[in-house]
Amino acid sequence: MATTERPATIWARRIGWFVAIWVMSVVVIGAVAWLLRLAIKG
C-alpha cells in the first residue's frame, strides 16, 4: 500500500471536515437561539 495520497482525496477530506464543522456550528447556534427564545418568552 502506497502512503502517497492524490490531491483529490486530500481536498475531499478537507471539504468533509469543513462541512462537518459548519453543520455542527449551525446546529449549536440554532440550539442556543432556540433556548434564548424560550428564556425570553418564559
N, C-alpha and C positions, 0 to 999 in steps of 0.2 A: 504494500500500500504506500503510495507516494503521499508525503505530507504537504506537498505544494498544492495550494488551492487556486482555482480560477478566480479572476476578479469578479465574475458574476456571482459566485457563491458568497464572496465577502460582501458584495453590495446587497445581496438578498438578506444576509444575516443582519447587516446594519439597518436595512429598511424594516426588518422584522422587529428588531429592538426598538426602533423609533416608533413604530406603530403600537407596540405593546406598552411603551411608556406613555404615549399620547392617550391611549384608551384608558389606562389606569388613572392618569391625571384627570381626564374628563369625568370618569366615574366618581373620583374623590371630590372634585369640585361640585358635581351635581348633588352628591350626598350632603355636603356641607351646606349648600344653598338650600336644600330641602329642610335640613334641620334648623337653619336660621329662620326660614319662613314659618316653620311650626312654632319656634320660640316666639317670634314676633306676633303671630296670631294668638297664641296661648297667653 
